[in-house]
Amino acid sequence: MTHAGIEITADLVRDLLREQHPDLADLAIREVAGGWGNQMWRLGTDLAVRMQRMDPTPEFQLNERRWLPVLAPRLPLPVPTPVRSGEPSARFPKHWTVMTWVPGDPLDRSSISRGDHAADTLAGFLRALHVPASADAPVRGDRGGHPKTCADGFDRLFHAVVPDGLADDVRTVWDDAVAAPEWEGPPLWMHGDLHPANVVVSDGTLSGVIDFGDMSAGDPAWDLAAAWVILPAGAASRFFDAYAQADVGTIRRARGLAAMKSLFLLLMGRNGDLGLPGGKPGWGPAGRAALDRVLMG
């Protein structure tokens, strides 16, 4: 259900296609598990329909429509690219977008067995993405800045879900990130929300990156946190060697942000276990594994 109380069904998706893109309306439609802000429907074999669901504004879909066609051609992994726009109507008063389908299994429902390959692949992807952003690139107030700007958010997560016995170690990692120097380069393009549900895996390694609604300009440390949040244990060092663009201060900030992202995954997992709206039961184990990797260094 959306905030407006509208149930998104296959019939609704097909009706919208008939109204706005009738040449696509006869393709097979099936729901894709996962998603919260947006709901995904597979369309045929090569496309997907991204339906605005719980996101309160269309900002995230409009970001993808505007910027993914600019960024995608130079990225070395498949990413979803908008091909048609669906506009609000009497039938569905929210935005929806037809995008290319990125094959693979989301990492929150799969695993990486080829850690070195995945580390090199992620490093290559982020090297290609992390270039100076356009002057009119989106800027997000809740991410992209120095970790000290989100200290209140970290504290809320910390007090809510930090595992017993790990509080001092997690706090030490976070305090070190807060003490690290500021990013002194120009704002770089960032994915902004790299976690296990937003990357896909094939043959034991990363094969695509999805959900670019949070793409924005800022400190690349926000994406580099993926060295711990996404990659398996022991892969972070190889990742940073392959990325080859992060100084010590950036790595310190990235590690602290990885701790915060791990706590967020733990919170979403707990909410899922409690049956709360938006909760993701499978994210709890992923968050604990990521936090353990953060503490290993």
C-alpha positions in Angstrom: 0.0 0.0 0.0 1.1 3.6 -0.7 0.8 6.5 1.8 -2.4 7.3 -0.2 -3.8 3.9 0.6 -3.6 2.6 -3.0 -2.8 -1.0 -3.4 -0.2 -1.5 -6.2 -1.1 -4.6 -8.2 -0.2 -6.2 -11.5 -3.5 -5.1 -12.9 -2.8 -1.5 -11.8 0.6 -1.6 -13.5 -0.8 -3.0 -16.7 -3.6 -0.3 -16.7 -1.0 2.5 -16.3 1.0 1.1 -19.1 -2.1 0.9 -21.3 -2.8 4.6 -20.6 0.7 6.0 -21.0 2.9 3.4 -22.8 0.5 1.0 -24.6 3.3 -0.6 -26.6 4.6 -2.2 -23.4 1.3 -3.2 -21.9 1.2 -6.8 -23.2 4.6 -7.7 -21.7 4.6 -10.2 -18.7 4.4 -8.5 -15.3 5.4 -9.9 -12.0 6.2 -8.4 -8.6 9.8 -8.3 -7.4 10.3 -8.9 -3.7 11.8 -6.2 -1.6 11.7 -2.4 -1.8 10.0 0.0 0.5 10.2 3.6 -0.8 9.5 2.2 -4.3 8.0 -1.1 -5.4 9.5 -3.0 -8.4 7.7 -5.0 -11.0 9.5 -7.0 -13.7 8.3 -6.2 -17.1 9.1 -8.8 -19.8 12.7 -9.9 -19.6 14.6 -6.7 -20.0 12.6 -4.0 -18.2 11.2 -3.2 -14.7 8.6 -0.7 -13.5 9.6 1.3 -10.4 6.4 2.5 -8.6 6.6 5.3 -6.0 5.2 3.7 -2.9 6.3 5.0 0.6 8.7 7.8 -0.6 6.8 11.0 0.4 8.1 12.9 -2.7 9.0 12.0 -6.2 12.5 13.4 -5.7 14.3 10.1 -5.8 12.7 8.9 -9.0 13.3 12.2 -10.6 16.9 12.1 -9.6 17.3 8.7 -11.4 15.5 10.0 -14.5 17.7 13.1 -14.7 21.1 11.7 -13.8 21.3 8.0 -14.6 21.4 8.5 -18.3 24.3 10.8 -17.8 26.3 8.5 -15.5 25.4 5.0 -16.7 27.4 5.1 -20.0 30.8 5.4 -18.1 30.0 2.9 -15.3 31.6 -0.6 -15.6 28.7 -2.5 -14.1 25.1 -2.6 -15.2 22.8 -0.1 -13.6 19.1 0.5 -14.1 18.6 3.2 -16.8 15.2 5.0 -17.3 13.6 4.3 -20.6 10.0 5.7 -20.1 8.4 8.1 -17.6 5.1 7.4 -16.0 3.4 10.6 -14.7 0.8 10.9 -11.9 -2.8 10.4 -13.0 -6.3 9.9 -11.6 -5.6 6.2 -11.6 -2.3 6.5 -9.7 -1.4 9.9 -8.3 2.4 9.2 -8.0 5.4 8.9 -10.3 6.5 5.6 -11.9 9.4 4.8 -14.2 10.1 2.0 -16.7 13.8 1.1 -16.3 16.2 -1.5 -17.7 16.4 -4.6 -15.6 19.7 -5.5 -13.9 20.0 -9.3 -13.7 21.3 -11.0 -10.6 20.3 -11.7 -7.0 20.3 -8.9 -4.4 23.1 -9.5 -1.9 20.7 -9.4 1.0 19.3 -12.7 -0.4 22.6 -14.1 -1.7 26.3 -14.1 -0.9 29.7 -13.2 -2.4 32.1 -16.2 -2.7 34.7 -14.6 -4.9 35.8 -11.9 -2.5 38.9 -10.7 -4.3 37.0 -10.4 -7.6 34.2 -8.5 -5.9 36.7 -6.1 -4.2 38.3 -5.3 -7.5 34.9 -4.9 -9.2 33.5 -2.6 -6.6 36.7 -0.5 -6.6 36.6 -0.1 -10.4 32.9 0.8 -10.2 33.5 3.5 -7.6 36.6 4.9 -9.3 34.4 5.4 -12.4 31.6 6.9 -10.4 33.6 9.2 -8.1 34.4 12.1 -10.4 33.6 15.8 -9.7 29.8 16.3 -9.7 28.0 18.7 -11.9 27.3 22.1 -10.4 23.5 21.3 -10.4 23.9 17.8 -8.9 21.6 17.0 -6.0 22.9 17.5 -2.5 21.4 15.5 0.4 21.4 17.1 3.8 21.4 13.7 5.5 24.4 12.2 3.7 27.5 13.3 1.8 29.0 15.4 4.6 31.5 14.7 7.3 30.4 12.0 9.9 30.2 14.7 12.6 27.2 16.2 10.8 25.2 13.0 11.5 26.3 12.4 15.1 22.7 12.6 16.4 21.6 9.9 13.9 24.5 7.7 14.9 23.6 8.1 18.6 20.0 7.1 18.0 21.0 4.0 16.2 23.8 3.2 18.7 21.5 3.4 21.7 18.7 1.4 19.9 20.6 -1.6 18.6 24.3 -1.8 19.4 25.0 -5.4 20.4 25.9 -6.2 24.0 29.6 -6.2 24.5 30.4 -4.2 21.4 29.4 -0.7 22.5 32.9 0.5 23.4 34.5 -0.8 20.3 31.8 0.6 18.0 32.0 4.0 19.8 35.8 4.0 19.3 35.5 3.5 15.6 32.8 6.3 15.3 34.8 8.7 17.4 37.8 8.2 15.2 35.7 9.0 12.1 34.4 12.1 13.7 38.0 13.2 14.5 39.2 12.5 11.0 39.9 15.5 8.7 37.3 16.9 6.3 37.1 15.9 2.7 39.0 18.6 0.9 38.3 17.8 -2.7 35.4 18.8 -4.8 32.0 17.1 -4.2 32.1 13.9 -6.1 29.2 11.9 -7.5 28.1 9.2 -5.0 25.6 6.4 -5.1 24.7 7.4 -1.5 23.0 4.2 -0.4 25.3 1.2 -1.0 24.1 -1.7 1.2 23.3 -5.4 0.5 19.9 -4.8 -1.0 21.2 -2.3 -3.5 23.8 -4.5 -5.2 23.2 -7.7 -7.2 25.4 -10.8 -7.4 26.0 -13.4 -10.1 28.5 -16.2 -10.1 29.6 -15.3 -6.6 30.6 -11.7 -7.3 29.1 -8.3 -7.8 27.3 -8.0 -11.1 25.3 -4.8 -10.9 24.3 -1.8 -8.7 20.7 -0.7 -8.3 18.5 2.0 -6.6 20.2 5.3 -7.3 17.5 7.5 -5.8 20.0 8.8 -3.2 22.7 9.7 -5.7 24.1 13.1 -4.9 27.4 15.1 -4.6 29.6 14.8 -1.5 32.3 13.0 0.4 33.2 9.7 -1.3 33.6 8.1 2.1 29.9 7.5 2.2 30.3 5.0 -0.7 33.6 3.6 0.5 31.9 2.4 3.6 30.8 -0.5 1.3 34.2 -2.0 1.8 32.9 -3.4 5.1 29.1 -3.2 4.5 29.1 -5.2 1.3 32.3 -7.1 0.8 33.1 -10.3 2.7 35.6 -10.4 5.6 39.2 -9.6 4.7 38.4 -7.9 1.4 38.5 -4.3 2.6 42.3 -4.0 2.3 42.3 -5.3 -1.3 39.4 -3.0 -2.1 41.3 0.2 -1.0 44.4 -0.9 -2.7 42.5 -1.3 -6.0 40.5 1.9 -5.5 43.8 3.7 -4.9 42.3 7.1 -4.4 41.5 7.2 -0.6 43.8 8.8 1.9 44.0 7.7 5.5 41.5 10.3 6.6 38.9 9.2 4.0 39.3 5.6 5.1 38.8 6.6 8.8 35.6 8.4 7.8 34.4 5.5 5.7 35.0 3.0 8.5 32.9 5.1 10.9 30.1 5.5 8.4 30.2 1.7 7.8 29.6 1.3 11.5 26.6 3.6 11.3 25.2 1.8 8.2 25.7 -1.6 10.0 23.6 -0.3 12.9 20.9 0.8 10.5 20.8 -2.6 9.0 20.5 -4.1 12.5 17.6 -1.7 13.3 15.7 -2.6 10.1 16.2 -6.3 10.9 14.9 -5.8 14.4 11.9 -3.9 13.0 11.2 -6.7 10.6 11.4 -9.3 13.4 8.8 -7.2 15.2 6.6 -7.0 12.2 6.9 -3.2 12.0 6.2 -1.3 8.7 9.3 -1.1 6.5 11.2 -3.7 8.6 13.5 -6.2 6.8 14.0 -9.4 8.8 16.9 -10.5 6.6 18.9 -7.4 7.2 19.6 -8.1 10.9 22.2 -10.9 10.2 23.7 -8.8 7.3 24.1 -5.8 9.7 25.7 -7.9 12.4 28.2 -9.5 9.9 29.0 -6.0 8.6 29.6 -4.6 12.1 31.9 -7.5 12.8 33.9 -6.7 9.7 34.1 -3.1 10.7 35.5 -4.0 14.1 38.1 -6.3 12.5 39.5 -3.3 10.6 
